């Protein structure tokens, strides 16, 4: 990894939205060489006496480009200024790696005033910080952050980028974060829930692409109540309240959001496969009602097959900052305000090795010159087989842990020049958000 990739100036001034001459207390990430970052361990850790550790804090490092490697790394609860304040200390025995601590993130409340509503601009740190260095000096540090206004913070650098040239952090099965049905409010399970943060929290952390799987159940009296977010055939949450979280965010920021109706697992089609147009029509009316003033209509902004779409500046000037992609081409052809099907690079494998072999090739050959959408999403997660589910082999949290660190590494290296949207499970287990911001700024600097 080139040393310039993680230069402190780029990180502190551009990618982190700091001022042109940030004071030490405003720099959230610093390194003279290489990089450190904080993630959250997605699987639970079983301890003695039937105890469980949830959301363990992870410390990560990459010093491949450094002539000398720091000797130790530690967890702190504030900006690291001295080893005297370290909560947990570990030796660094390799040029890159990670440590899973025995300390939980806890509730992970959103800082900067964003927990209860709209907070302050710019990045803000949650409590965990990581620091690395020699025995005398802390040379590198970083925190687990939220990036609620990263597009606005970096507007001067990235607004001339076309949307297909951005690097964007996304969530796979974004609405599957906690059950909200008549019979369950379960927040952790093995094979349904793919996220552990609300749509609002995902937005505040910096996620800008949402993969929604929308189902329809006609036995509810009111039309709004019939539309749900599912994981395949399993209902997870009602749709409309989540749309309103996105609307609230759009109302109070200048960010651009990409919403993808990726799959309709229940209620949208006849047994023959023909679309039920009244069901699709009901969904489109809800989308128009909830997002009306923010909707970027494809007929007004699309630039044709094989192109990279409008610039961020064009969308912001028009104050149209919600792009709604739709997976059914027949419905798109009848409603030219919809953005066409967004290519999903999906390996459909439960093998991390096969996943990365597939994605390495697919990303390097994307976008397709004939694609109708200017966007494409790398679906960077493995898919359990039926037998995995029947015999309870692993879990989605374990599967995410098997790939998320490698997703971070791939995005920083092999996927760096080509990736557009990278969609993951349990996104706090990777560093895709911060890297995507950095890469977007980097790409814009070449224009």
C-alpha positions as a Markdown table, in Angstrom:
| # | Residue | x | y | z |
|---|---|---|---|---|
| 1 | Unk | 0.0 | 0.0 | 0.0 |
| 2 | Unk | 1.5 | 3.3 | -1.0 |
| 3 | Unk | 2.5 | 5.6 | 1.8 |
| 4 | Unk | 0.6 | 8.5 | 0.2 |
| 5 | Unk | -2.6 | 6.6 | 0.6 |
| 6 | Unk | -2.7 | 7.3 | 4.3 |
| 7 | Unk | -0.9 | 10.6 | 4.4 |
| 8 | Unk | -2.0 | 12.5 | 7.5 |
| 9 | Unk | -2.7 | 15.6 | 5.4 |
| 10 | Unk | -5.1 | 13.9 | 3.1 |
| 11 | Unk | -6.8 | 12.2 | 6.0 |
| 12 | Unk | -7.0 | 15.2 | 8.4 |
| 13 | Unk | -7.8 | 17.9 | 5.8 |
| 14 | Unk | -9.9 | 16.3 | 3.1 |
| 15 | Unk | -11.2 | 12.9 | 4.0 |
| 16 | Unk | -12.1 | 13.9 | 7.5 |
| 17 | Unk | -13.6 | 17.2 | 6.7 |
| 18 | Unk | -11.3 | 19.2 | 8.9 |
| 19 | Unk | -10.4 | 22.8 | 8.4 |
| 20 | Unk | -7.5 | 23.8 | 6.1 |
| 21 | Unk | -5.2 | 24.1 | 9.1 |
| 22 | Unk | -6.7 | 21.8 | 11.7 |
| 23 | Unk | -5.6 | 22.1 | 15.3 |
| 24 | Unk | -4.4 | 19.0 | 17.0 |
| 25 | Unk | -7.7 | 18.6 | 18.9 |
| 26 | Unk | -9.7 | 18.6 | 15.7 |
| 27 | Unk | -7.6 | 15.9 | 13.9 |
| 28 | Unk | -9.4 | 12.6 | 14.3 |
| 29 | Unk | -6.9 | 10.5 | 12.4 |
| 30 | Unk | -3.2 | 10.9 | 12.3 |
| 31 | Unk | -0.2 | 8.8 | 11.2 |
| 32 | Unk | 3.3 | 9.5 | 10.1 |
| 33 | Unk | 3.3 | 6.2 | 8.2 |
| 34 | Unk | 0.7 | 3.5 | 7.7 |
| 35 | Unk | -2.7 | 3.6 | 9.3 |
| 36 | Unk | -4.7 | 2.3 | 12.3 |
| 37 | Unk | -8.5 | 2.1 | 12.7 |
| 38 | Unk | -11.2 | 0.8 | 14.9 |
| 39 | Unk | -13.9 | -1.8 | 14.0 |
| 40 | Unk | -16.5 | -3.8 | 15.8 |
| 41 | Unk | -16.5 | -7.6 | 16.1 |
| 42 | Unk | -19.8 | -8.8 | 14.6 |
| 43 | Unk | -20.0 | -12.3 | 16.2 |
| 44 | Unk | -20.6 | -12.7 | 19.9 |
| 45 | Unk | -17.7 | -14.1 | 21.9 |
| 46 | Unk | -18.5 | -16.9 | 24.4 |
| 47 | Unk | -16.8 | -16.5 | 27.7 |
| 48 | Unk | -16.5 | -18.7 | 30.8 |
| 49 | Unk | -19.6 | -19.4 | 33.0 |
| 50 | Unk | -22.0 | -18.9 | 30.0 |
| 51 | Unk | -21.1 | -15.3 | 29.7 |
| 52 | Unk | -21.2 | -13.5 | 26.3 |
| 53 | Unk | -19.3 | -10.5 | 25.0 |
| 54 | Unk | -21.2 | -8.6 | 22.4 |
| 55 | Unk | -19.7 | -6.0 | 20.0 |
| 56 | Unk | -16.1 | -6.4 | 21.1 |
| 57 | Unk | -13.9 | -3.5 | 19.9 |
| 58 | Unk | -11.2 | -4.4 | 17.3 |
| 59 | Unk | -8.0 | -2.6 | 16.7 |
| 60 | Unk | -6.6 | -2.8 | 13.2 |
| 61 | Unk | -3.3 | -1.7 | 11.6 |
| 62 | Unk | -1.5 | -1.6 | 8.3 |
| 63 | Unk | 2.2 | -0.6 | 8.3 |
| 64 | Unk | 3.2 | -2.2 | 5.0 |
| 65 | Unk | 4.7 | 1.0 | 3.6 |
| 66 | Unk | 6.6 | 1.9 | 6.7 |
| 67 | Unk | 10.4 | 1.5 | 7.2 |
| 68 | Unk | 9.9 | 0.8 | 10.9 |
| 69 | Unk | 6.8 | -0.8 | 12.5 |
| 70 | Unk | 5.3 | 0.5 | 15.8 |
| 71 | Unk | 6.0 | -1.8 | 18.7 |
| 72 | Unk | 2.6 | -1.6 | 20.4 |
| 73 | Unk | -1.0 | -0.7 | 19.9 |
| 74 | Unk | -3.6 | 0.2 | 22.5 |
| 75 | Unk | -7.3 | 1.0 | 23.1 |
| 76 | Unk | -8.2 | 4.4 | 24.6 |
| 77 | Unk | -11.4 | 6.1 | 25.5 |
| 78 | Unk | -10.3 | 9.5 | 24.3 |
| 79 | Unk | -7.7 | 10.9 | 21.9 |
| 80 | Unk | -4.4 | 9.1 | 22.7 |
| 81 | Unk | -1.9 | 11.5 | 24.1 |
| 82 | Unk | 0.0 | 9.2 | 26.5 |
| 83 | Unk | 0.4 | 5.5 | 27.1 |
| 84 | Unk | -0.5 | 6.2 | 30.7 |
| 85 | Unk | -4.2 | 6.5 | 29.6 |
| 86 | Unk | -4.4 | 3.2 | 27.7 |
| 87 | Unk | -7.3 | 0.8 | 28.5 |
| 88 | Unk | -5.7 | -2.2 | 26.9 |
| 89 | Unk | -2.2 | -2.6 | 25.4 |
| 90 | Unk | -1.0 | -5.2 | 22.9 |
| 91 | Unk | 2.3 | -5.9 | 21.1 |
| 92 | Unk | 2.5 | -5.4 | 17.3 |
| 93 | Unk | 4.1 | -8.5 | 15.9 |
| 94 | Unk | 3.3 | -8.1 | 12.2 |
| 95 | Unk | 3.2 | -5.3 | 9.6 |
| 96 | Unk | -0.6 | -5.6 | 9.3 |
| 97 | Unk | -3.2 | -7.3 | 11.5 |
| 98 | Unk | -5.9 | -6.9 | 14.1 |
| 99 | Unk | -6.6 | -7.5 | 17.7 |
| 100 | Unk | -10.0 | -8.4 | 19.2 |
| 101 | Unk | -10.2 | -6.8 | 22.6 |
| 102 | Unk | -12.3 | -8.0 | 25.5 |
| 103 | Unk | -14.0 | -4.6 | 25.8 |
| 104 | Unk | -17.5 | -4.1 | 24.3 |
| 105 | Unk | -18.5 | -1.0 | 22.3 |
| 106 | Unk | -21.6 | -0.9 | 24.5 |
| 107 | Unk | -24.7 | 0.9 | 23.1 |
| 108 | Unk | -22.6 | 2.8 | 20.6 |
| 109 | Unk | -24.7 | 6.0 | 21.0 |
| 110 | Unk | -24.2 | 8.5 | 18.2 |
| 111 | Unk | -22.1 | 11.5 | 19.2 |
| 112 | Unk | -22.3 | 15.2 | 18.0 |
| 113 | Unk | -26.0 | 15.5 | 18.8 |
| 114 | Unk | -27.0 | 12.9 | 16.2 |
| 115 | Unk | -28.6 | 10.3 | 18.5 |
| 116 | Unk | -31.9 | 12.1 | 19.0 |
| 117 | Unk | -31.9 | 14.2 | 15.8 |
| 118 | Unk | -29.8 | 16.4 | 13.6 |
| 119 | Unk | -26.4 | 17.2 | 15.1 |
| 120 | Unk | -23.3 | 19.1 | 14.1 |
| 121 | Unk | -21.6 | 18.9 | 10.8 |
| 122 | Unk | -18.4 | 17.0 | 10.2 |
| 123 | Unk | -17.1 | 13.7 | 11.6 |
| 124 | Unk | -17.5 | 12.9 | 15.3 |
| 125 | Unk | -15.9 | 10.2 | 17.4 |
| 126 | Unk | -17.5 | 7.5 | 19.4 |
| 127 | Unk | -15.6 | 6.6 | 22.5 |
| 128 | Unk | -13.2 | 4.0 | 21.2 |
| 129 | Unk | -9.8 | 5.3 | 20.0 |
| 130 | Unk | -6.8 | 3.3 | 18.8 |
| 131 | Unk | -3.2 | 4.5 | 19.2 |
| 132 | Unk | 0.1 | 2.9 | 18.0 |
| 133 | Unk | 3.8 | 3.7 | 18.4 |
| 134 | Unk | 7.0 | 2.9 | 20.2 |
| 135 | Unk | 7.4 | 2.8 | 24.0 |
| 136 | Unk | 7.8 | 6.5 | 24.3 |
| 137 | Unk | 5.5 | 8.1 | 21.7 |
| 138 | Unk | 2.1 | 7.5 | 20.1 |
| 139 | Unk | 2.8 | 7.9 | 16.4 |
| 140 | Unk | -0.6 | 7.0 | 14.9 |
| 141 | Unk | -4.2 | 7.3 | 16.1 |
| 142 | Unk | -7.8 | 7.1 | 15.0 |
| 143 | Unk | -11.3 | 6.7 | 16.4 |
| 144 | Unk | -14.5 | 4.9 | 15.5 |
| 145 | Unk | -16.4 | 7.8 | 13.8 |
| 146 | Unk | -19.7 | 8.9 | 12.4 |
| 147 | Unk | -19.6 | 10.8 | 9.0 |
| 148 | Unk | -23.1 | 12.3 | 8.8 |
| 149 | Unk | -22.2 | 15.1 | 6.4 |
| 150 | Unk | -19.2 | 13.7 | 4.5 |
| 151 | Unk | -20.5 | 14.8 | 1.1 |
| 152 | Unk | -21.1 | 18.4 | 2.2 |
| 153 | Unk | -17.8 | 18.4 | 4.2 |
| 154 | Unk | -15.9 | 17.5 | 1.0 |
| 155 | Unk | -18.1 | 19.3 | -1.5 |
| 156 | Unk | -15.3 | 21.5 | -2.8 |
| 157 | Unk | -13.3 | 18.3 | -3.7 |
| 158 | Unk | -15.9 | 15.8 | -4.9 |
| 159 | Unk | -18.9 | 17.7 | -6.3 |
| 160 | Unk | -17.6 | 17.5 | -9.8 |
| 161 | Unk | -17.5 | 13.7 | -9.7 |
| 162 | Unk | -20.2 | 11.9 | -11.5 |
| 163 | Unk | -22.2 | 9.5 | -9.3 |
| 164 | Unk | -20.7 | 6.5 | -11.1 |
| 165 | Unk | -17.2 | 7.7 | -10.2 |
| 166 | Unk | -17.9 | 8.0 | -6.5 |
| 167 | Unk | -16.8 | 5.4 | -4.0 |
| 168 | Unk | -19.9 | 4.8 | -1.8 |
| 169 | Unk | -20.4 | 2.7 | 1.3 |
| 170 | Unk | -23.6 | 0.6 | 1.2 |
| 171 | Unk | -25.5 | -1.9 | 3.3 |
| 172 | Unk | -26.7 | -5.2 | 2.0 |
| 173 | Unk | -30.3 | -6.0 | 3.1 |
| 174 | Unk | -30.2 | -2.6 | 4.9 |
| 175 | Unk | -33.6 | -2.9 | 6.5 |
| 176 | Unk | -32.9 | -6.2 | 8.2 |
| 177 | Unk | -31.4 | -4.7 | 11.4 |
| 178 | Unk | -34.0 | -5.6 | 14.0 |
| 179 | Unk | -37.3 | -7.4 | 13.9 |
| 180 | Unk | -40.4 | -5.2 | 14.3 |
| 181 | Unk | -43.3 | -7.5 | 13.8 |
| 182 | Unk | -46.4 | -8.5 | 15.8 |
| 183 | Unk | -44.5 | -11.3 | 17.4 |
| 184 | Unk | -40.8 | -10.3 | 17.6 |
| 185 | Unk | -38.5 | -7.4 | 18.3 |
| 186 | Unk | -35.4 | -9.7 | 18.3 |
| 187 | Unk | -32.2 | -7.8 | 17.6 |
| 188 | Unk | -29.8 | -10.7 | 17.1 |
| 189 | Unk | -30.3 | -14.0 | 15.2 |
| 190 | Unk | -28.3 | -16.3 | 13.0 |
| 191 | Unk | -29.6 | -16.1 | 9.4 |
| 192 | Unk | -32.0 | -13.2 | 8.9 |
| 193 | Unk | -30.6 | -9.9 | 10.3 |
| 194 | Unk | -27.8 | -8.5 | 8.2 |
| 195 | Unk | -27.2 | -5.2 | 10.1 |
| 196 | Unk | -27.3 | -4.0 | 13.7 |
| 197 | Unk | -27.9 | -0.3 | 13.2 |
| 198 | Unk | -31.1 | 1.5 | 12.3 |
| 199 | Unk | -31.4 | 3.2 | 8.9 |
| 200 | Unk | -31.0 | 6.6 | 10.7 |
| 201 | Unk | -27.8 | 5.4 | 12.3 |
| 202 | Unk | -26.5 | 3.9 | 9.0 |
| 203 | Unk | -27.0 | 7.3 | 7.4 |
| 204 | Unk | -25.3 | 9.1 | 10.3 |
| 205 | Unk | -22.3 | 6.7 | 10.2 |
| 206 | Unk | -21.9 | 7.6 | 6.4 |
| 207 | Unk | -23.8 | 4.9 | 4.5 |
| 208 | Unk | -25.3 | 6.3 | 1.3 |
| 209 | Unk | -26.6 | 3.3 | -0.5 |
| 210 | Unk | -29.4 | 1.1 | 0.8 |
| 211 | Unk | -30.3 | -2.3 | -0.6 |
| 212 | Unk | -34.0 | -2.9 | 0.2 |
| 213 | Unk | -36.0 | -6.1 | -0.3 |
| 214 | Unk | -39.6 | -5.0 | -0.3 |
| 215 | Unk | -42.6 | -7.4 | 0.2 |
| 216 | Unk | -46.3 | -6.9 | 0.0 |
| 217 | Unk | -49.0 | -8.5 | 2.3 |
| 218 | Unk | -52.6 | -7.7 | 1.3 |
| 219 | Unk | -54.2 | -8.8 | 4.5 |
| 220 | Unk | -53.4 | -5.5 | 6.2 |
| 221 | Unk | -56.3 | -2.9 | 6.1 |
| 222 | Unk | -54.2 | 0.2 | 5.3 |
| 223 | Unk | -52.1 | 0.3 | 2.2 |
| 224 | Unk | -49.1 | 1.7 | 4.0 |
| 225 | Unk | -49.1 | -1.2 | 6.3 |
| 226 | Unk | -48.9 | -3.8 | 3.5 |
| 227 | Unk | -45.3 | -2.9 | 2.5 |
| 228 | Unk | -42.5 | -4.5 | 4.5 |
| 229 | Unk | -38.8 | -5.0 | 4.3 |
| 230 | Unk | -38.0 | -8.7 | 4.2 |
| 231 | Unk | -35.0 | -11.0 | 4.1 |
| 232 | Unk | -36.3 | -13.3 | 1.4 |
| 233 | Unk | -39.6 | -14.7 | 2.7 |
| 234 | Unk | -39.2 | -13.5 | 6.3 |
| 235 | Unk | -40.8 | -10.2 | 7.3 |
| 236 | Unk | -38.5 | -7.9 | 9.3 |
| 237 | Unk | -39.8 | -4.3 | 9.5 |
| 238 | Unk | -42.6 | -2.1 | 8.1 |
| 239 | Unk | -41.3 | -0.1 | 5.1 |
| 240 | Unk | -42.8 | 3.4 | 5.6 |
| 241 | Unk | -41.2 | 4.3 | 9.0 |
| 242 | Unk | -37.8 | 3.6 | 7.5 |
| 243 | Unk | -38.5 | 5.8 | 4.5 |
| 244 | Unk | -39.3 | 8.5 | 6.9 |
| 245 | Unk | -36.0 | 8.2 | 8.6 |
| 246 | Unk | -34.3 | 8.8 | 5.2 |
| 247 | Unk | -36.7 | 11.7 | 4.5 |
| 248 | Unk | -35.8 | 13.3 | 7.9 |
| 249 | Unk | -32.1 | 13.0 | 7.0 |
| 250 | Unk | -32.6 | 14.5 | 3.5 |
| 251 | Unk | -34.7 | 17.4 | 5.0 |
| 252 | Unk | -31.8 | 18.4 | 7.3 |
| 253 | Unk | -28.6 | 17.7 | 5.3 |
| 254 | Unk | -27.2 | 18.3 | 1.9 |
| 255 | Unk | -26.3 | 14.6 | 1.3 |
| 256 | Unk | -27.2 | 12.5 | -1.7 |
| 257 | Unk | -28.8 | 9.1 | -1.0 |
| 258 | Unk | -29.1 | 6.1 | -3.3 |
| 259 | Unk | -32.1 | 3.8 | -2.5 |
| 260 | Unk | -32.4 | 0.5 | -4.4 |
| 261 | Unk | -35.5 | -1.6 | -4.7 |
| 262 | Unk | -33.4 | -4.6 | -5.3 |
| 263 | Unk | -35.8 | -7.5 | -4.8 |
| 264 | Unk | -39.5 | -8.1 | -4.4 |
| 265 | Unk | -39.7 | -11.5 | -2.6 |
| 266 | Unk | -43.4 | -11.6 | -1.7 |
| 267 | Unk | -46.6 | -10.2 | -3.2 |
| 268 | Unk | -45.4 | -8.3 | -6.3 |
| 269 | Unk | -45.9 | -10.9 | -9.0 |
| 270 | Unk | -48.5 | -13.4 | -10.3 |
| 271 | Unk | -47.5 | -17.1 | -10.1 |
| 272 | Unk | -46.7 | -16.7 | -13.8 |
| 273 | Unk | -44.1 | -14.1 | -13.1 |
| 274 | Unk | -46.2 | -11.2 | -14.4 |
| 275 | Unk | -46.0 | -8.0 | -12.3 |
| 276 | Unk | -49.0 | -7.1 | -10.2 |
| 277 | Unk | -49.2 | -3.5 | -11.3 |
| 278 | Unk | -51.5 | -2.3 | -8.6 |
| 279 | Unk | -48.9 | -3.5 | -6.0 |
| 280 | Unk | -46.0 | -1.8 | -7.8 |
| 281 | Unk | -48.1 | 1.2 | -8.3 |
| 282 | Unk | -48.9 | 1.4 | -4.6 |
| 283 | Unk | -45.2 | 1.3 | -3.8 |
| 284 | Unk | -44.4 | 4.0 | -6.3 |
| 285 | Unk | -47.1 | 6.3 | -4.9 |
| 286 | Unk | -45.6 | 5.9 | -1.4 |
| 287 | Unk | -42.1 | 6.7 | -2.6 |
| 288 | Unk | -43.4 | 9.8 | -4.4 |
| 289 | Unk | -45.4 | 10.9 | -1.3 |
| 290 | Unk | -42.5 | 10.4 | 1.1 |
| 291 | Unk | -39.7 | 11.7 | -1.0 |
| 292 | Unk | -41.5 | 14.0 | -3.4 |
| 293 | Unk | -39.4 | 17.2 | -3.2 |
| 294 | Unk | -36.1 | 15.2 | -2.9 |
| 295 | Unk | -36.6 | 12.8 | -5.8 |
| 296 | Unk | -34.1 | 13.0 | -8.6 |
| 297 | Unk | -36.1 | 11.8 | -11.6 |
| 298 | Unk | -34.2 | 9.6 | -13.9 |
| 299 | Unk | -35.7 | 11.4 | -17.0 |
| 300 | Unk | -34.2 | 14.7 | -15.8 |
| 301 | Unk | -30.8 | 13.5 | -14.8 |
| 302 | Unk | -29.9 | 10.2 | -16.5 |
| 303 | Unk | -27.2 | 10.5 | -19.1 |
| 304 | Unk | -27.8 | 7.3 | -21.1 |
| 305 | Unk | -26.5 | 3.7 | -21.2 |
| 306 | Unk | -22.8 | 3.3 | -20.6 |
| 307 | Unk | -22.3 | 6.8 | -19.0 |
| 308 | Unk | -21.5 | 7.6 | -15.4 |
| 309 | Unk | -24.6 | 9.7 | -14.5 |
| 310 | Unk | -24.9 | 13.3 | -13.3 |
| 311 | Unk | -22.4 | 15.0 | -11.1 |
| 312 | Unk | -23.1 | 15.6 | -7.4 |
| 313 | Unk | -23.1 | 19.3 | -8.1 |
| 314 | Unk | -25.9 | 18.9 | -10.6 |
| 315 | Unk | -28.1 | 17.0 | -8.1 |
| 316 | Unk | -27.3 | 19.5 | -5.3 |
| 317 | Unk | -28.0 | 22.5 | -7.4 |
| 318 | Unk | -31.4 | 21.1 | -8.2 |
| 319 | Unk | -31.9 | 20.0 | -4.6 |
| 320 | Unk | -32.9 | 16.5 | -5.8 |
| 321 | Unk | -30.9 | 14.2 | -3.7 |
| 322 | Unk | -32.7 | 10.8 | -3.5 |
| 323 | Unk | -32.1 | 8.4 | -6.4 |
| 324 | Unk | -34.5 | 5.5 | -6.5 |
| 325 | Unk | -33.4 | 2.5 | -8.5 |
| 326 | Unk | -35.9 | -0.3 | -9.5 |
| 327 | Unk | -35.1 | -3.9 | -10.3 |
| 328 | Unk | -38.1 | -4.5 | -12.6 |
| 329 | Unk | -37.4 | -3.2 | -16.2 |
| 330 | Unk | -41.0 | -3.5 | -17.2 |
| 331 | Unk | -42.1 | -1.1 | -14.4 |
| 332 | Unk | -39.1 | 1.2 | -15.2 |
| 333 | Unk | -40.1 | 1.4 | -18.8 |
| 334 | Unk | -43.6 | 2.5 | -17.8 |
| 335 | Unk | -42.3 | 5.1 | -15.2 |
| 336 | Unk | -39.4 | 7.0 | -16.6 |
| 337 | Unk | -38.7 | 8.8 | -13.4 |
| 338 | Unk | -37.3 | 5.5 | -11.9 |
| 339 | Unk | -33.6 | 4.8 | -12.2 |
| 340 | Unk | -33.1 | 1.6 | -14.0 |
| 341 | Unk | -31.9 | -1.7 | -12.6 |
| 342 | Unk | -28.6 | -1.3 | -10.8 |
| 343 | Unk | -26.1 | -4.1 | -11.5 |
| 344 | Unk | -25.3 | -6.2 | -8.5 |
| 345 | Unk | -22.1 | -8.0 | -8.5 |
| 346 | Unk | -23.2 | -11.1 | -6.5 |
| 347 | Unk | -21.1 | -14.2 | -6.2 |
| 348 | Unk | -23.8 | -16.4 | -4.6 |
| 349 | Unk | -21.3 | -18.4 | -2.7 |
| 350 | Unk | -20.6 | -19.3 | 1.0 |
| 351 | Unk | -16.9 | -19.4 | 0.4 |
| 352 | Unk | -14.8 | -16.2 | 1.1 |
| 353 | Unk | -12.2 | -17.4 | -1.4 |
| 354 | Unk | -14.7 | -17.7 | -4.2 |
| 355 | Unk | -16.3 | -14.4 | -3.2 |
| 356 | Unk | -13.1 | -12.5 | -3.6 |
| 357 | Unk | -12.1 | -14.3 | -6.8 |
| 358 | Unk | -15.5 | -13.3 | -8.2 |
| 359 | Unk | -15.4 | -9.7 | -7.0 |
| 360 | Unk | -11.8 | -9.1 | -8.1 |
| 361 | Unk | -12.8 | -10.0 | -11.6 |
| 362 | Unk | -16.2 | -8.4 | -11.6 |
| 363 | Unk | -15.1 | -5.1 | -10.3 |
| 364 | Unk | -12.2 | -4.9 | -12.7 |
| 365 | Unk | -14.6 | -5.4 | -15.6 |
| 366 | Unk | -17.2 | -2.9 | -14.3 |
| 367 | Unk | -19.1 | -0.8 | -15.3 |
| 368 | Unk | -20.5 | -2.6 | -18.3 |
| 369 | Unk | -20.4 | -0.3 | -21.3 |
| 370 | Unk | -24.1 | -1.2 | -22.0 |
| 371 | Unk | -25.4 | -0.8 | -18.4 |
| 372 | Unk | -28.5 | 1.4 | -18.2 |
| 373 | Unk | -27.6 | 2.5 | -14.7 |
| 374 | Unk | -24.5 | 4.6 | -14.0 |
| 375 | Unk | -24.0 | 2.8 | -10.7 |
| 376 | Unk | -23.0 | -0.7 | -9.7 |
| 377 | Unk | -22.8 | -2.4 | -6.4 |
| 378 | Unk | -20.3 | -5.0 | -5.2 |
| 379 | Unk | -22.2 | -7.3 | -2.9 |
| 380 | Unk | -19.4 | -8.0 | -0.5 |
| 381 | Unk | -20.9 | -10.8 | 1.6 |
| 382 | Unk | -21.1 | -14.5 | 1.4 |
| 383 | Unk | -24.5 | -16.3 | 1.0 |
| 384 | Unk | -25.4 | -19.3 | 3.3 |
| 385 | Unk | -26.6 | -22.4 | 1.6 |
| 386 | Unk | -29.8 | -24.1 | 2.6 |
| 387 | Unk | -27.8 | -26.8 | 4.4 |
| 388 | Unk | -25.9 | -24.1 | 6.3 |
| 389 | Unk | -29.2 | -22.8 | 7.6 |
| 390 | Unk | -30.8 | -26.2 | 8.3 |
| 391 | Unk | -27.8 | -27.4 | 10.2 |
| 392 | Unk | -27.1 | -24.0 | 11.8 |
| 393 | Unk | -23.6 | -24.0 | 10.3 |
| 394 | Unk | -22.2 | -20.6 | 11.3 |
| 395 | Unk | -24.3 | -17.4 | 11.1 |
| 396 | Unk | -24.5 | -14.2 | 9.1 |
| 397 | Unk | -22.4 | -12.4 | 11.8 |
| 398 | Unk | -19.7 | -15.1 | 11.5 |
| 399 | Unk | -19.8 | -14.9 | 7.7 |
| 400 | Unk | -19.4 | -11.1 | 7.8 |
| 401 | Unk | -16.4 | -11.5 | 10.2 |
| 402 | Unk | -14.8 | -13.9 | 7.7 |
| 403 | Unk | -14.9 | -11.3 | 4.9 |
| 404 | Unk | -15.1 | -7.7 | 6.3 |
| 405 | Unk | -11.4 | -7.3 | 7.0 |
| 406 | Unk | -10.5 | -8.5 | 3.5 |
| 407 | Unk | -13.1 | -6.1 | 2.1 |
| 408 | Unk | -11.3 | -3.2 | 3.8 |
| 409 | Unk | -7.9 | -4.4 | 2.4 |
| 410 | Unk | -9.3 | -5.0 | -1.1 |
| 411 | Unk | -11.0 | -1.6 | -1.3 |
| 412 | Unk | -7.7 | 0.1 | -0.3 |
| 413 | Unk | -5.8 | -1.8 | -2.9 |
| 414 | Unk | -7.2 | -4.0 | -5.8 |
| 415 | Unk | -10.6 | -2.3 | -6.0 |
| 416 | Unk | -9.4 | 1.2 | -5.4 |
| 417 | Unk | -9.6 | 2.5 | -8.9 |
| 418 | Unk | -12.8 | 0.8 | -10.1 |
| 419 | Unk | -15.2 | 0.2 | -7.2 |
| 420 | Unk | -18.4 | 2.2 | -7.1 |
| 421 | Unk | -20.7 | 1.0 | -4.3 |
| 422 | Unk | -19.4 | -1.6 | -1.9 |
| 423 | Unk | -22.3 | -3.2 | 0.1 |
| 424 | Unk | -21.6 | -5.2 | 3.2 |
| 425 | Unk | -23.2 | -6.9 | 6.2 |
| 426 | Unk | -22.5 | -5.5 | 9.7 |
| 427 | Unk | -20.6 | -2.5 | 8.3 |
| 428 | Unk | -18.9 | -1.5 | 11.6 |
| 429 | Unk | -16.8 | -4.6 | 11.1 |
| 430 | Unk | -15.0 | -2.9 | 8.1 |
| 431 | Unk | -13.6 | 0.5 | 7.3 |
| 432 | Unk | -15.4 | 1.0 | 4.0 |
| 433 | Unk | -17.0 | 4.3 | 5.0 |
| 434 | Unk | -13.8 | 6.1 | 5.7 |
| 435 | Unk | -11.9 | 4.5 | 2.8 |
| 436 | Unk | -14.8 | 5.5 | 0.4 |
| 437 | Unk | -14.6 | 9.1 | 1.4 |
| 438 | Unk | -10.8 | 9.1 | 1.0 |
| 439 | Unk | -11.0 | 7.4 | -2.4 |
| 440 | Unk | -13.7 | 9.8 | -3.6 |
| 441 | Unk | -11.5 | 12.8 | -2.7 |
| 442 | Unk | -8.6 | 11.1 | -4.3 |
| 443 | Unk | -10.5 | 10.4 | -7.6 |
| 444 | Unk | -11.7 | 14.0 | -7.7 |
| 445 | Unk | -8.2 | 15.3 | -7.4 |
| 446 | Unk | -7.4 | 13.7 | -10.7 |
| 447 | Unk | -10.1 | 15.6 | -12.7 |
